[in-house]
Amino acid sequence: SIRSNICLSVILLSHIGFLSAQDLLYLDGSGAVANLTIQSGADVYVEGGFVANSVAGGMELDGSLYVGITSGSITANWTDNMASSSVLNTSSGTVYLQSNNAQNVYGPSTKFYNLYLNNTSANSGGIQLLSNIETLNTLTFNDGVLYANSYVMYVSNNAGNAVTYGPSNNSSYSNSWIVALYSSGKLDRLVTAANTYDFPVGSAAAPQLLQASTSATFAGITRLSSSWESSSPGGTSPISFSECGTPYNQLSAGGEWHLRPANGGSYGTGSISAGNVSLIGWGLSTFTPLIDNQFALVVRAEGNNLLSGWTIPTPSCSSLAPYNTAGRIVSSNQVKRNNLTVFSDATSQLAIAMSNVILPLELLSFNGHNAGDVNVLNWETASEYNTDFFQLERS
């Protein structure tokens, strides 16, 4: 069937429960004032999508604008052709993208105040970015996959909860995340010290949430830029280094995170001082097989594709999560590093190193001292598997 467009010059909606239309919401006005005002408390439902071709003005959105429908086959894209964003910076409302079909989002300068993702088309379509997009306040992942493609989703609110998940998801964003694949798509966040930031990146098949908690002073860093790489350039084995008695002889083939410092749109700038950064990577099923207490986050410089480039971050050992706790055991579904004192572009690639051999014991310490005619030896183990006795030798 042929649907007509709704052409709006100035419409003021005040104290309205909802306005429903199966047509296209078409913004095509001019002038210095808003062409469309949706006041606080008003809910507007537009099933056919949104197009803005206004010369000036734009939309004052203080209520809720629902674009799309969760049943049927209606295409509901967001197309913002204005030179400046159709949603005015003075707005305080929310755009809901909701559909069971693919939705495209485009605009040379598109900004949302609050953006809520509720696309149920799962991996068959999702929400496709066709340009760089900025969210001024909150970005909520409730349902459906957001594909960054070769563009940047930038959240310019430095609050920790500016990126969050809707009630149907758990803390690992299992139902909704952003496919930001290195080195094209990115999820960028404005950052400040003393906050915890979610970066729900991942592949088209699964989320790989990365969380960064900071207490540091950022030198030359205004934002952190995140992406996911489904395979690790340079291969996965063999590697050969150890940490606190645990040898790492293989890099997991599950993939790697990229968390790059940026100053505006310039990536790879700055470092931290007077504090630290803690990191948690979620989604260990991608990295199988892992063995409890025998895997850890390792780092590599941005642009380094050599297997030999991987190293243990600073500080070693003490940055590991405690033995047999979340971040060290597979059932926790996370790998954790605490209180890293070095963070820059030289440590922006994050992967999981592991031991693929179950050792008979994990040795915590071994020391000795002379006591007259004898030498006294002391050692402590964290775990012992199939171990019967210790045999001491001297030479």
KOLPABA-443546 format. One record per residue: residue number from 0; x, y, z of N, C-alpha, C in turn. Coordinates in steps of 0.001 Angstrom, whole numbers, plus 500000, padded with zeros to 6 digits. Layout:
N
    i     n_x     n_y     n_z    ca_x    ca_y    ca_z     c_x     c_y     c_z
  NUM       X       Y       Z       X       Y       Z       X       Y       Z
...
! end
This chain:
395
    i     n_x     n_y     n_z    ca_x    ca_y    ca_z     c_x     c_y     c_z
    0  500842  498808  500000  500000  500000  500000  500871  501233  500000
    1  500348  502350  499502  501082  503603  499456  500724  504418  500689
    2  501761  504838  501413  501532  505612  502627  501831  507075  502359
    3  501022  507943  502914  501277  509379  502784  502245  509821  503868
    4  502881  510971  503646  503779  511549  504630  503033  512554  505487
    5  503550  512737  506692  503026  513787  507563  504015  514933  507526
    6  503668  516052  506916  504546  517206  506782  504202  518207  507878
    7  505200  518561  508690  504959  519399  509839  505771  520676  509751
    8  505139  521806  509985  505887  523044  510123  506082  523319  511612
    9  505008  523612  512330  505100  523804  513771  503942  523064  514416
   10  504254  522105  515279  503219  521411  516045  503655  521412  517499
   11  502827  521869  518370  503115  521846  519788  502270  520766  520434
   12  502925  519869  521108  502214  518779  521760  502401  518933  523260
   13  501331  519152  523932  501430  519400  525367  500416  518549  526110
   14  500902  517820  527129  500034  517005  527989  499234  515990  527168
   15  499904  515380  526187  499253  514362  525372  499802  513001  525760
   16  498925  512032  525941  499384  510689  526277  500151  510077  525135
   17  499601  510098  523928  500319  509585  522765  499669  510104  521495
   18  500496  510151  520451  500018  510450  519111  500536  509321  518235
   19  499652  508611  517557  500071  507446  516791  499857  507684  515313
   20  500837  507264  514495  500715  507374  513045  501479  506245  512389
   21  500914  505682  511321  501589  504635  510585  502418  505207  509445
   22  502507  506530  509380  503162  507178  508268  504554  507657  508659
   23  505184  508315  507700  506500  508897  507886  506377  510268  508538
   24  507177  510511  509574  507246  511834  510174  508295  512624  509407
   25  507831  513647  508682  508671  514368  507726  508808  515816  508185
   26  510023  516208  508546  510287  517549  509060  510871  518385  507928
   27  510089  519367  507432  510523  520120  506256  510089  521569  506392
   28  510683  522247  507363  510341  523645  507594  511576  524516  507549
   29  511413  525765  507879  512534  526694  507911  512258  527737  508973
   30  513299  528441  509370  513132  529471  510376  514051  529219  511552
   31  514135  530234  512414  515071  530169  513529  514534  529365  514707
   32  513210  529169  514774  512619  528452  515900  512378  527006  515514
   33  512067  526192  516501  511825  524774  516260  510629  524581  515333
   34  510772  523705  514342  509663  523367  513462  508672  522432  514137
   35  509160  521681  515113  508319  520723  515822  508735  520707  517278
   36  507765  520809  518156  508024  520736  519587  507210  519605  520185
   37  507886  518669  520825  507229  517595  521574  507554  517833  523035
   38  506582  518283  523772  506826  518723  525129  506958  517553  526090
   39  507525  517830  527237  507723  516825  528271  506393  516186  528660
   40  506366  514875  528751  505148  514139  529085  504386  513637  527885
   41  504766  514086  526673  504084  513642  525459  504810  512447  524859
   42  504044  511458  524407  504577  510282  523726  504075  510282  522294
   43  504997  510267  521339  504631  510273  519925  505143  508982  519294
   44  504231  508253  518619  504580  506990  517967  504487  507181  516454
   45  505570  506946  515750  505604  507043  514301  506134  505727  513755
   46  505291  505003  513057  505660  503654  512627  506505  503651  511359
   47  506400  504680  510523  507044  504640  509226  508424  505240  509155
   48  508939  505803  510257  510271  506368  510248  510274  507882  510326
   49  511469  508460  510290  511654  509896  510462  512611  510411  509395
   50  512246  511541  508747  513112  512212  507780  513094  513698  508085
   51  514278  514308  508164  514383  515748  508385  515114  516385  507214
   52  514435  517296  506513  515040  518058  505422  514954  519552  505683
   53  514745  519926  506940  514563  521338  507266  515807  522138  506927
   54  515568  523373  506492  516675  524290  506235  517270  524773  507554
   55  516417  525021  508534  516845  525481  509859  515754  525105  510844
   56  515957  525431  512079  514939  525168  513090  515171  523846  513776
   57  514619  522777  513231  514785  521476  513840  513662  521143  514801
   58  513925  520183  515694  512889  519649  516578  513315  519816  518026
   59  512432  520399  518821  512613  520466  520269  511918  519256  520862
   60  512715  518267  521271  512170  516998  521745  512410  516886  523245
   61  511374  517153  524025  511457  517014  525472  510614  515847  525981
   62  509807  515274  525110  509031  514088  525457  509682  512849  524885
   63  508866  511915  524384  509350  510639  523859  508867  510459  522434
   64  509795  510111  521541  509474  509850  520146  509829  508402  519831
   65  508803  507579  519555  508988  506157  519248  508970  505992  517731
   66  510068  505493  517179  510198  505343  515736  510203  503856  515408
   67  509170  503395  514721  509063  501992  514348  507965  501276  515097
   68  507820  500019  514768  506812  499168  515376  507395  497771  515514
   69  507046  497076  516583  507659  495779  516870  506931  494617  516217
   70  506022  494891  515279  505367  493821  514513  505149  494326  513090
   71  504948  493405  512165  504748  493804  510783  506062  493994  510054
   72  505988  494530  508846  507162  494629  507988  507467  496068  507590
   73  507057  497005  508415  507277  498421  508101  508734  498789  508352
   74  509360  499471  507389  510711  499977  507562  510650  501332  508247
   75  511441  501503  509295  511379  502737  510083  512793  503242  510331
   76  513328  503971  509362  514681  504495  509475  514680  505887  510082
   77  515858  506323  510530  516060  507689  511008  517001  508366  510026
   78  516491  509315  509246  517280  509996  508227  517271  511484  508509
   79  518418  512009  508893  518536  513405  509297  519457  514111  508308
   80  518880  514792  507333  519660  515445  506284  520042  516879  506616
   81  519730  517336  507826  520034  518715  508193  521534  518900  508406
   82  522018  520090  508089  523441  520389  508280  523816  520359  509749
   83  522905  520777  510602  523052  520603  512042  521951  519651  512500
   84  522118  519080  513652  521215  518018  514081  519763  518469  514114
   85  518870  517571  513671  517437  517879  513711  516925  517945  515145
   86  517555  517192  516062  517202  517268  517481  518053  518367  518105
   87  517425  519425  518562  518152  520588  519060  518899  520261  520344
   88  520025  520949  520555  520842  520714  521739  520115  521041  523033
   89  519089  521855  522954  518325  522213  524149  517304  521149  524524
   90  517189  520094  523726  516213  519036  523990  516631  518198  525194
   91  515647  517538  525802  515920  516668  526957  515118  515375  526884
   92  514593  515043  525696  513742  513870  525555  514483  512652  525021
   93  513701  511630  524634  514251  510325  524264  513698  509877  522921
   94  514599  509384  522060  514203  508712  520831  514330  507202  521058
   95  513234  506488  520797  513215  505030  520902  513245  504446  519498
   96  514265  503659  519181  514312  502934  517917  513819  501524  518175
   97  512651  501204  517628  512030  499924  517933  511433  499337  516657
   98  511844  498130  516338  511338  497469  515147  511768  496010  515189
   99  511073  495173  514419  511559  493809  514210  512221  493690  512848
  100  512537  494831  512237  513259  494887  510970  514475  495785  511134
  101  515385  495701  510171  516578  496544  510220  516191  498018  510176
  102  516906  498833  510923  516702  500275  510943  518027  500979  510676
  103  518023  501917  509733  519206  502703  509424  519143  504041  510144
  104  520308  504498  510630  520409  505803  511285  521460  506604  510547
  105  521051  507765  510017  521972  508584  509229  521771  510054  509539
  106  522869  510805  509523  522817  512253  509634  524216  512822  509721
  107  524536  513835  508956  525888  514395  508977  526269  515000  510313
  108  525261  515403  511102  525554  516005  512417  524547  515530  513462
  109  524061  514309  513302  522965  513843  514151  523374  513703  515612
  110  522525  514277  516475  522699  514146  517911  521365  513745  518533
  111  521443  512880  519516  520289  512542  520342  520599  512994  521759
  112  519550  513316  522508  519775  513556  523932  519811  512211  524649
  113  518690  511496  524627  518656  510110  525093  518305  509223  523911
  114  519017  508124  523754  518735  507164  522688  518519  505803  523320
  115  517369  505205  523002  516971  503921  523596  516815  502905  522473
  116  517570  501807  522530  517588  500795  521476  516714  499613  521873
  117  515692  499362  521059  514755  498280  521358  514366  497571  520060
  118  515369  497212  519285  515160  496570  517991  515205  495062  518178
  119  514142  494380  517808  514021  492941  518076  514437  492069  516908
  120  515041  492664  515873  515401  491863  514697  516657  491043  514918
  121  517234  491135  516122  518406  490362  516517  519530  490534  515499
  122  520203  489456  515143  521373  489568  514274  521020  489631  512801
  123  519752  489522  512454  519376  489524  511039  519339  490919  510439
  124  519318  491941  511251  519253  493302  510729  519796  494298  511711
  125  519143  494399  512857  519583  495311  513885  519462  496758  513472
  126  520211  497610  514152  520257  499037  513874  521595  499340  513237
  127  521577  499940  512063  522775  500168  511270  523149  501655  511280
  128  524352  501969  511748  524842  503339  511647  525363  503587  510240
  129  524889  504674  509628  525370  505074  508310  526134  506392  508380
  130  526429  506845  509590  527224  508049  509814  527626  508060  511283
  131  528514  508970  511652  528868  509160  513051  527675  509742  513798
  132  527433  509257  515002  526280  509673  515801  526772  510064  517193
  133  526152  511086  517773  526485  511500  519141  525248  511423  520025
  134  525431  510907  521239  524387  510908  522255  524842  511800  523397
  135  524031  512801  523718  524434  513824  524675  524249  513393  526120
  136  523324  512474  526386  523041  512130  527773  523159  510632  528013
  137  522167  509829  527601  522213  508395  527886  521985  507568  526628
  138  522687  506457  526546  522520  505456  525505  522139  504157  526192
  139  520929  503676  525931  520412  502493  526617  520276  501341  525634
  140  520927  500222  525945  520820  498988  525173  519780  498102  525842
  141  518621  497982  525220  517581  497116  525772  517433  495836  524977
  142  517363  495942  523649  517216  494761  522809  517777  495083  521426
  143  518367  494092  520785  518843  494260  519427  520283  494722  519337
  144  520897  494436  518197  522303  494713  517978  522455  496007  517180
  145  523337  496871  517636  523675  498102  516934  524980  497884  516179
  146  524944  498067  514864  526126  497877  514032  526767  499228  513758
  147  528004  499412  514227  528695  500676  513989  529163  500794  512554
  148  529384  499665  511884  529967  499649  510538  531301  500382  510566
  149  531491  501437  509788  532771  502155  509811  532654  503490  510538
  150  531687  503588  511459  531387  504880  512080  531563  504820  513596
  151  531389  505969  514229  531598  506124  515663  530286  506469  516344
  152  529947  505715  517375  528898  506107  518298  529585  506759  519489
  153  529358  508063  519663  530041  508831  520700  529053  509268  521769
  154  529354  508939  523021  528529  509355  524156  529289  510457  524873
  155  528772  511685  524805  529495  512855  525303  529066  513268  526705
  156  528504  512343  527447  528212  512535  528867  529219  511676  529637
  157  530020  512288  530523  531068  511529  531200  530597  510809  532456
  158  529301  510793  532720  528784  510022  533851  528971  508529  533601
  159  529232  507772  534642  529436  506347  534484  528234  505627  533921
  160  527026  506066  534283  525802  505397  533841  525238  505977  532552
  161  526041  506750  531812  525559  507304  530540  525342  506213  529502
  162  526040  505086  529628  525763  503892  528825  525269  502819  529778
  163  524081  502304  529499  523483  501349  530414  522671  500342  529634
  164  522046  499399  530345  521248  498352  529713  519821  498403  530236
  165  518887  497986  529382  517484  497993  529751  517125  496813  530642
  166  515913  496776  531125  515522  495774  532122  515538  494340  531619
  167  515516  494131  530290  515495  492751  529800  516890  492151  529712
  168  517938  492940  529989  519310  492466  529879  519961  492337  531241
  169  521043  491555  531284  521833  491519  532502  523074  492382  532317
  170  523983  492330  533275  525105  493253  533272  526105  492993  532156
  171  525986  491888  531453  526906  491635  530338  526264  491965  528999
  172  525126  492689  529006  524470  493150  527781  524201  491978  526832
  173  523652  490914  527353  523513  489688  526567  522510  489819  525427
  174  521545  490743  525523  520532  490889  524480  520767  492077  523560
  175  521695  492942  523915  521874  494161  523127  523273  494713  523354
  176  523981  495007  522256  525337  495528  522330  525663  496207  521012
  177  526891  496713  520857  527307  497368  519629  528393  496539  518947
  178  528187  496257  517673  529203  495577  516876  530144  496667  516360
  179  531229  496874  517104  532237  497877  516752  533525  497125  516468
  180  533724  496773  515225  534828  495892  514852  536049  496700  514447
  181  537160  496434  515114  538424  497088  514801  538817  496742  513366
  182  539299  497676  512567  539647  499046  512916  538683  500034  512260
  183  537431  499677  512192  536456  500560  511553  535522  501175  512583
  184  534534  500443  513072  533559  500996  513993  534121  501185  515393
  185  533553  502146  516136  534022  502440  517483  532861  502871  518369
  186  532985  502572  519657  532156  503166  520693  533071  504051  521523
  187  532862  505368  521458  533678  506326  522201  532881  506885  523365
  188  533587  507119  524486  532948  507707  525650  533800  508824  526222
  189  533149  509944  526559  533814  511013  527290  534066  510517  528709
  190  535283  510724  529231  535646  510117  530513  536218  511156  531463
  191  536150  510812  532733  536779  511576  533795  537185  510580  534868
  192  537949  511040  535852  538410  510137  536901  537262  509716  537811
  193  537504  508633  538571  536576  508147  539597  535221  507765  539017
  194  535236  506951  537975  534010  506429  537387  534253  505035  536827
  195  533169  504292  536648  533223  503000  535971  532447  503118  534673
  196  533083  502724  533553  532504  502892  532233  532297  501543  531560
  197  531086  501334  531046  530774  500142  530255  531049  500410  528776
  198  531692  499443  528132  531875  499456  526684  531320  498137  526139
  199  529999  498085  525860  529372  496827  525416  529630  496550  523940
  200  530874  496276  523593  531245  495953  522221  531159  494448  522024
  201  531335  493992  520784  531328  492563  520516  531225  492275  519037
  202  531135  490999  518724  530950  490569  517348  529469  490537  517023
  203  529125  490181  515792  527720  490055  515430  527062  488907  516169
  204  527854  487960  516649  527304  486760  517282  527176  486876  518792
  205  528029  487696  519433  528038  487695  520895  528615  488996  521432
  206  528152  489423  522626  528730  490604  523263  530037  490255  523959
  207  530947  491215  524021  532204  491077  524761  532414  492354  525571
  208  531566  492534  526559  531575  493746  527370  532951  493978  527995
  209  533435  495217  527898  534650  495640  528585  534276  496758  529546
  210  534689  496634  530805  534433  497657  531813  535752  498248  532285
  211  535812  499563  532348  537006  500258  532813  536634  501140  533997
  212  537312  500931  535123  537111  501766  536303  538366  502603  536508
  213  538193  503894  536710  539336  504796  536783  539342  505576  538087
  214  540541  505809  538593  540752  506779  539663  541907  507688  539292
  215  542283  507656  538011  543487  508326  537551  543195  509725  537029
  216  544255  510498  536931  544217  511772  536229  544551  511513  534772
  217  543690  511973  533871  543910  511751  532446  544728  512907  531880
  218  545902  512582  531352  546775  513575  530741  546615  513501  529231
  219  545942  514511  528657  545745  514535  527217  544689  513574  526716
  220  543842  513047  527611  542783  512111  527221  541438  512733  527555
  221  540575  512863  526569  539216  513323  526835  538199  512207  526667
  222  538548  511183  525912  537624  510073  525706  538393  508771  525574
  223  537685  507669  525805  538211  506329  525556  537435  505733  524401
  224  538150  505093  523486  537571  504543  522270  537715  503031  522294
  225  536594  502319  522124  536607  500869  522268  536148  500192  520986
  226  536677  498996  520780  536251  498147  519664  536640  496716  519977
  227  536203  495805  519140  536434  494372  519346  537027  493776  518080
  228  537970  492871  518231  538582  492173  517114  538407  490677  517339
  229  537753  490010  516406  537368  488617  516614  538524  487633  516523
  230  539640  488047  515990  540833  487198  515980  542029  488070  516303
  231  543095  487450  516769  544263  488210  517177  545342  488144  516110
  232  545697  489267  515475  546774  489248  514480  548081  488750  515092
  233  548798  487956  514337  550061  487425  514822  549959  486020  515365
  234  548724  485500  515473  548575  484127  515946  548307  484040  517423
  235  548215  482831  517907  547837  482596  519299  548840  481773  520084
  236  549811  481136  519457  550771  480334  520202  552013  480140  519341
  237  553184  479835  519940  553341  479779  521396  553788  481125  521961
  238  553456  481371  523211  554046  482457  523965  554740  481840  525171
  239  555587  482575  525804  556334  481986  526915  556712  483061  527920
  240  555834  483294  528889  556183  484114  530045  555310  483666  531200
  241  555668  484060  532392  554941  483597  533574  554708  484763  534518
  242  553773  484542  535434  553389  485575  536391  553002  484915  537697
  243  553713  485229  538743  553404  484699  540077  553342  483176  540080
  244  554242  482536  539364  554292  481084  539334  553392  480441  538312
  245  552575  481222  537595  551699  480673  536563  552317  480907  535191
  246  552639  479844  534457  553191  480036  533115  552072  480265  532105
  247  552300  481168  531152  551379  481377  530043  552086  480898  528776
  248  551512  479890  528135  552158  479342  526936  551292  479462  525689
  249  550140  480123  525810  549265  480252  524647  548400  481492  524801
  250  548185  482175  523679  547222  483276  523648  545901  482722  523152
  251  544826  483021  523862  543528  482492  523454  543136  483017  522081
  252  542533  482144  521286  542089  482513  519940  540731  483205  519953
  253  540189  483507  521130  538847  484075  521207  538704  485455  520628
  254  539777  486248  520636  539711  487606  520126  540385  488572  521079
  255  540214  489864  520841  540837  490861  521703  540038  492157  521690
  256  540148  492891  522792  539567  494215  522903  540599  495271  522521
  257  540105  496411  522053  540931  497600  521872  540310  498708  522710
  258  541098  499300  523568  540652  500436  524378  541710  501515  524246
  259  541444  502478  523357  542432  503478  522995  542116  504829  523646
  260  543135  505527  524122  542916  506910  524551  542726  507810  523347
  261  541957  508864  523527  541710  509811  522437  541531  511203  523021
  262  541861  512181  522230  541618  513577  522572  540763  514145  521453
  263  539460  514253  521680  538544  514566  520590  538553  513405  519610
  264  538743  513680  518345  538782  512624  517355  540180  512115  517060
  265  541184  512581  517824  542569  512167  517613  542889  511004  518538
  266  543076  509823  517978  543275  508617  518775  544750  508392  519078
  267  544998  507684  520172  546362  507344  520536  547092  508438  521281
  268  546383  509325  521943  547008  510435  522650  546887  510230  524152
  269  547857  510752  524908  547737  510842  526349  548051  509580  527117
  270  548001  509731  528448  548284  508639  529367  547608  508978  530690
  271  547846  508158  531700  547261  508410  533019  548366  508703  534022
  272  547981  509372  535091  548904  509624  536188  548091  509785  537462
  273  548771  509697  538586  548148  509932  539896  546898  509092  540102
  274  546973  507823  539771  545834  506929  539947  546028  505669  539148
  275  544930  504987  538878  545035  503714  538188  543781  503428  537385
  276  543845  502366  536609  542720  501888  535812  542552  500393  536075
  277  541327  499975  536356  541003  498551  536484  540136  498135  535311
  278  540372  496932  534810  539686  496440  533618  539038  495098  533883
  279  537813  494924  533354  537123  493635  533392  536615  493323  531992
  280  537001  492177  531462  536488  491698  530190  535497  490572  530427
  281  534319  490687  529818  533249  489706  530018  533102  488814  528781
  282  532530  487624  528999  532222  486723  527898  533288  485674  527664
  283  533606  484880  528701  534708  483927  528592  534399  482738  527694
  284  533133  482509  527372  532818  481359  526510  533487  481487  525147
  285  533766  482703  524717  534471  482914  523449  535913  482436  523526
  286  536478  482400  524731  537905  482138  524898  538216  480697  525318
  287  537291  479806  525251  537506  478436  525709  538616  477765  524908
  288  539355  476768  525510  539189  476314  526897  540108  477073  527848
  289  539566  477551  528956  540349  478187  529992  540339  477311  531239
  290  541369  477436  532052  541506  476683  533289  541521  477668  534445
  291  540771  477378  535489  540709  478266  536648  542099  478676  537111
  292  542268  479981  537377  543489  480564  537927  544696  480493  536996
  293  544479  480079  535739  545600  479957  534811  545334  480748  533523
  294  544678  481891  533669  544485  482805  532539  544491  484229  533073
  295  544832  485184  532216  544926  486575  532652  544935  487499  531448
  296  544516  488756  531670  544619  489795  530650  546079  490149  530402
  297  546446  490240  529139  547762  490743  528748  547556  491884  527764
  298  548601  492674  527533  548460  493897  526745  549490  493929  525618
  299  549167  494758  524620  550061  494959  523482  549822  496360  522937
  300  550837  496951  522333  550721  498299  521801  549798  498324  520592
  301  549057  499415  520442  548182  499583  519287  549015  499530  518003
  302  548536  498748  517036  549242  498615  515774  550280  497519  515750
  303  550615  496947  516898  551569  495841  516952  550828  494542  516644
  304  551212  493860  515584  550570  492612  515191  551441  491396  515437
  305  552483  491565  516262  553401  490466  516534  552956  489687  517767
  306  553059  488373  517691  552746  487543  518851  553684  487865  520006
  307  554923  488206  519677  555913  488527  520699  555646  489876  521360
  308  554688  490647  520834  554399  491960  521395  553607  491921  522689
  309  553011  490786  523020  552178  490714  524216  553034  490714  525476
  310  552604  491462  526487  553318  491545  527754  552316  491568  528907
  311  552851  491382  530103  552042  491497  531317  551988  492968  531717
  312  550816  493520  531976  550727  494947  532318  551307  495249  533689
  313  551513  496529  533940  552078  496999  535203  550975  497492  536138
  314  550987  497028  537417  551954  496120  538014  551578  494655  537783
  315  552582  493821  537635  552353  492390  537493  551988  491798  538845
  316  551410  490631  538825  551055  489862  540023  550007  490562  540881
  317  550352  491714  541442  549408  492364  542359  548176  492899  541645
  318  548223  493031  540316  547036  493484  539591  546060  492348  539305
  319  546506  491107  539488  545613  489973  539288  544524  489952  540359
  320  543329  489507  539975  542295  489255  540973  542787  488147  541905
  321  542352  488135  543161  542807  487094  544087  542487  485688  543581
  322  543286  484759  544021  543154  483364  543646  541743  482847  543939
  323  541151  482150  542973  539835  481516  543114  538700  482520  543315
  324  538854  483744  542804  537781  484726  542880  537375  485139  541469
  325  536315  485952  541391  535848  486435  540095  536982  487145  539366
  326  537133  486803  538107  538239  487321  537327  539366  486332  537148
  327  539359  485273  537976  540361  484210  537866  539743  482853  537576
  328  538434  482712  537812  537776  481419  537603  536797  481517  536437
  329  536662  480439  535694  535887  480442  534460  534416  480724  534728
  330  533878  480186  535817  532449  480340  536098  532047  481784  536351
  331  532980  482659  536654  532657  484076  536863  532397  484805  535563
  332  532770  484186  534425  532551  484742  533085  533285  486058  532869
  333  534370  486290  533603  535111  487538  533467  536592  487325  533736
  334  537405  488202  533132  538833  488264  533411  539120  489669  533903
  335  539935  489789  534947  540048  491068  535637  541509  491422  535912
  336  541805  492719  535751  543061  493309  536203  542722  494519  537066
  337  543314  494590  538264  543038  495681  539185  544190  496679  539227
  338  543857  497948  539316  544821  498995  539680  546048  499036  538780
  339  545824  499058  537468  546929  499211  536530  547442  500645  536588
  340  548749  500814  536676  549333  502144  536811  549832  502697  535488
  341  549769  501886  534439  550181  502330  533108  549035  502083  532144
  342  548595  503135  531463  547592  502997  530424  547846  504044  529359
  343  548016  503597  528134  548249  504496  527010  548017  503686  525737
  344  548363  504278  524590  548245  503548  523340  549205  502365  523288
  345  550199  502370  524161  551156  501266  524219  550589  500046  524933
  346  549407  500185  525536  548791  499046  526230  547324  498893  525842
  347  546959  499342  524644  545536  499450  524301  544929  498173  523741
  348  545743  497198  523350  545198  495906  522924  545157  494975  524130
  349  544030  494313  524330  543812  493469  525503  543358  492087  525065
  350  544091  491062  525471  543734  489692  525131  543921  488818  526365
  351  543631  487538  526220  543747  486605  527336  544858  485597  527046
  352  545872  485610  527910  546914  484583  527871  546532  483471  528833
  353  546938  482241  528502  546497  481121  529320  547539  480013  529315
  354  547405  479146  530292  548147  477897  530307  547195  476800  529870
  355  547618  475988  528912  546752  474901  528449  547135  473567  529051
  356  547930  473604  530136  548328  472387  530838  547998  472576  532308
  357  547308  471612  532894  547029  471659  534328  548273  471219  535077
  358  548922  472152  535781  550116  471822  536548  549728  471124  537842
  359  550633  470294  538393  550284  469570  539622  550100  470476  540825
  360  550739  471651  540834  550540  472564  541952  550835  473983  541516
  361  550310  474927  542283  550616  476337  542072  551428  476825  543250
  362  552678  477192  542985  553610  477589  544024  553514  479093  544256
  363  553213  479478  545502  553108  480885  545837  554453  481477  546239
  364  555247  480720  547026  556533  481244  547479  557469  480098  547828
  365  558772  480378  547733  559800  479423  548134  560993  480228  548632
  366  561420  480002  549869  562567  480730  550403  563344  479861  551377
  367  564563  480239  551667  565408  479481  552581  566406  480366  553295
  368  566904  479894  554444  567939  480619  555165  568817  479627  555917
  369  570007  480077  556192  570964  479238  556907  570745  479343  558401
  370  570752  478200  559081  570593  478146  560541  571701  477277  561115
  371  572887  477797  561107  574014  477041  561632  574465  475951  560683
  372  574299  474701  561109  574735  473566  560297  573700  473117  559279
  373  572548  473756  559263  571492  473327  558341  570963  474525  557571
  374  570303  474231  556463  569560  475238  555707  568063  474965  555865
  375  567327  475977  556285  565890  475828  556511  565154  476345  555273
  376  564321  475481  554705  563557  475818  553504  562079  475914  553844
  377  561405  476932  553274  559965  477100  553464  559320  477358  552114
  378  558171  476760  551890  557418  477057  550682  555929  476982  550949
  379  555172  477664  550110  553716  477722  550267  553064  477495  548917
  380  552026  476683  548887  551296  476412  547655  549869  476917  547772
  381  549308  477306  546628  547910  477737  546584  546987  476578  546252
  382  547498  475597  545503  546683  474449  545122  547603  473295  544775
  383  547091  472075  544945  547840  470861  544618  546871  469849  544009
  384  547257  469319  542842  546442  468328  542145  547246  467039  542000
  385  546687  465922  542494  547343  464617  542344  548785  464663  542835
  386  549029  465365  543931  550370  465494  544498  550443  464666  545778
  387  551475  463779  545858  551591  462882  546991  552598  463393  548005
  388  553802  463784  547554  554834  464236  548484  555821  465128  547722
  389  556705  465805  548495  557762  466639  547944  559102  465947  548161
  390  559931  465960  547135  561268  465367  547235  562300  466480  547032
  391  563136  466699  548037  564147  467757  548003  565479  467184  547564
  392  566206  467900  546727  567530  467507  546276  568481  468693  546412
  393  569769  468417  546493  570768  469476  546540  571913  469129  545603
  394  572642  470150  545174  573796  469915  544323  574894  470889  544649
! end
